[in-house]
Amino acid sequence: MLKDNLKTLRKNKGLSQEELSIKLNVVRQTISKWEQGLSVPDAEMLIAISEIFDTPVSTILGENIDEKEKNDLKVISEKLEVINEQLSMQQKQKRKRTINFLIIMDVCIILLFILLAVLDSPYQNWDYSHPEWAVIGTIWHAFEWVFFKIAPIMVILITSILGIIFIKRNKKQIINC
């Protein structure tokens, strides 16, 4: 275990045997013997090795580092899977809120259009000798004129946006299946 772990730690750190021997104040052949399992470092040297690699001595002596890294990768992949699911749920909720907002806007525009059509421009019968009524009537007339010119375009635009969103969502669902 020690020989494999020492070699793995050294390679993971990007050190050659020569570089590690310089850090530990030993000759390169000593590192080579440790990695071949021909000799083992003493307790003080193990502490120095653990400090260089930021790894506990028990890890260097005991468990296989490759297995630990595989377990770490498994844990990380599981966490990433949970995060991806959460992001997917957030995107779905955001898409639903956007669609609901656009539907509400569409309904409001249609209701306002119907309301203005039913009222049949009541400001035309007002007495415009009072300046307040003249201003209110002018504003109402301008709003009604702009609304009747723009409302149909807005309804078409919002409906088109809803259609595009639904089509894209359906394509993504088909691709993911």
N, C-alpha and C positions, 0 to 999 in steps of 0.2 A: 504493500500500500504506500509506504513512504516514498519509495523510488518513483512510482507512477505519479503520485501527487506532487512531488517536488518538480518533476519534469513538466507536468501540466501547468503548474503555477508559473514556472519560469517562462514557458512558451506563451502563456496567456499574458504575462507581463511584458513580453517582447524582449526578453533578455537572452543573451547567449550565455554559455557556460562561463566564458571568460569574464563577461560583465558581472555575473553573479559572484564569481570568485573574488573579484576586486571589491565588491560591496561587503563581502564577508571576511575579507583579508585571509583568504586561503588560496591555494593553487588550483588551477583549472582541473587537474586530475582528481582532486578531492571531490569536486562537484560531480565529475564523471563517475567516480566510484559510488557515490551516494545514489545517483540515478540508475546505476546498473545493479544496485543492491549488494555490492561487494563490501560496503562499510556503512555505518550510520553516524550522523552527527551527534555530538554530546548535547546535554541539556541546555547549556548556554548558547550553543550554536543553533539549536531548534528555536530558542526564543528570538535570536537575531533573524533567523529565516522568517519566522512568523511576523516580525515587525516589518521586514522588507515587503512581504506579500500582503500585509494587512489581513492575515488569516490566523485564526486561533491554532495553537500547537495541536490541540486535539483533532482538528480537521486535517492538519498535515499528517498526523500519525494514523488517524482512524479512518473515517469514512472516505469513500472514493469520491473525488471531486467531480469527475465526469457525471456520476450518478446524481450528485447534488445539483449540478447545473441542469441536468435533464429534468429533475423535479422542479427546479426553479422555473424552467421554461414552461413546464406544464401548468404551474400556478399562474405564471404571467399570461399564458394563453387563455386560461379560464377567466382571469380578470378582464382581459381584452374582450372576450366573448360577452361578458356581462355588460361592459361599457358599450360595445357595439349594439347590443339589444336596447340599452337605455337610449342611445342616440337615435336608433330607429324609431322607438316609441315617441321621442320628442319631435322627430320630423313628421311622423304621422299626425300627432296632435297639432302641430303648426299648420300642416296642410289642411286639416279639418277646420281650424279656426279661420284660415284664409278663405276657404270655400264658403263657410257659414257667413263670414263678413260680406263677401261678394253677393251671396244670395240675398242677404238682408238689404244691401244697397240696391240691388235690382228691384226687390219688392217695394222699397220706399219710393224709388223713382216712378214705378208704375202707379202706385197709389197716389202720389202727388200729381202725376199726369192726369189721372182720372178725376181727382178732386178739382183741379183747375178747369178741366173740361166741363164738369158738372156745374161749377159756379158761373160759368159763362161770362166772365169778365165783369163783375159787378161794379167795378170802379168807373165804368163808362157812364153810369147814371148818377154819379156823385156831383155835388155842387162844388165846383172848383174855385168859387169866389174866396174861400178861406185858404190861406197859404199852406196850412198844415195838411189839409185834404189834397191839395194840389201836389205836394211833395210825396205823400203816401201813394196817391193814385199813379204818379209818374214812376215811382219805384216799383209798384206792383205791376204796372204795364211792362216795364223793362224786364222784370223778373219773368213774367209770363211769356214775353216774346222770346227771351233767351232760352227759357226752359223748353218751350215748344220746339225750338230750333235744335237744341242740344240734347234734350232728353232721349229722343229716339236713338241718337248716335251713342249716348251713354249706355242705354239698354243693350244695344248691339255689341258695344265694346265689352261690357261686363259679361254678357252671355258668351262672347267669344273667348274671353279669358277663362271662364269656367269650363268651357269645352276643351280648351287646350290643356288645362290642369287635369281634367278627367282622362283625356286621351294619353297624356304622358304617364299618369299613374297606372293606367291599364297596361301600357307597354312595359313599364318597369315590373309589374306583377307577372306579366307573361314571361319576361326574360328571366326573372328570379325563379320561376317554376321549372 
